């Protein structure tokens, strides 16, 4: 097992996506939420399903939140 992991960062060097320190959802969960919404799931149903607020779901499915993609990756050493 390597003693480091790679985290995605934007052009300012700030962690983005599931690597951000405040992230509650994984990138896979965000992608799934958007897919379900496009298939007709309601904001309320998604909020209950993913255990987050309706405002969070609304921002995610409308690409106001979690819309950045990493422009590069940073190596973070893990504590031994």
N, C-alpha and C positions, 0 to 999 in steps of 0.2 A: 504494500500500500504506500503510495507516495506521501511525502511529508508536506504536500502543498495541494492547492486546488486553484483552478482558474475561475475568475469572476468577470462578468461582462461589465464594461464601463462605457460611458458616452464620451463625446469629444472633450468634455470638461474634466474627465477623470472621476466622475460620480458613478457609483454602482447603479445599474438599471435592472428592471425585471425582478426575478426571484432572488437575485443577488443583493438587492437593495435591503438595507437593514430594517426597514419598516414593512417589507413585503409579507403578506399573510397568505397569499396564494402562489402556487407554482406557475410557471409558464404554461404547463400543460393544462392546468385548471382554467387559466385565463382563455386559452385557445378553445377549450371545451365550452366554456360559458358563452363565448361569441358564436360558436357553431350552434349551440342550442337556441340562442336568441334568434339567429337567422332562420332556424327551423320552426320558430313560432312560440318558444317558451316565453313566458311573461317575466318582467323584472322581479315581481314578487316571488314567483316560483324559483327563480334563480337565486335570489337572496336567501331563501329558506334552504335550498339545496346546498349552497356553498357556505352558508353560515356567515354571511357578510350583510352589510346594510344595503338597502335599495339604492341609495345614492351612489355607493361604490359600484354596484352592478351597472347602473345607468352610465356612469363615467367610463367603465371598462368597455361596454358594448358600443358606446359612441366614440371610442378611441380618444377620450380626454384623459384617460389614465392608462398606464401600462402600454403606451403607444411607441415608446422609444425602443430601438434595437441597439445592442452593443456595437460600438464602432471599433473596439479592440478589447483585449482581455488582459487582466493583470494577474500575476501569480501571487497568491497569498500563502505564506508558510503557515502550516498548522503547528500548534503547540505539541511538543513531544512529551 
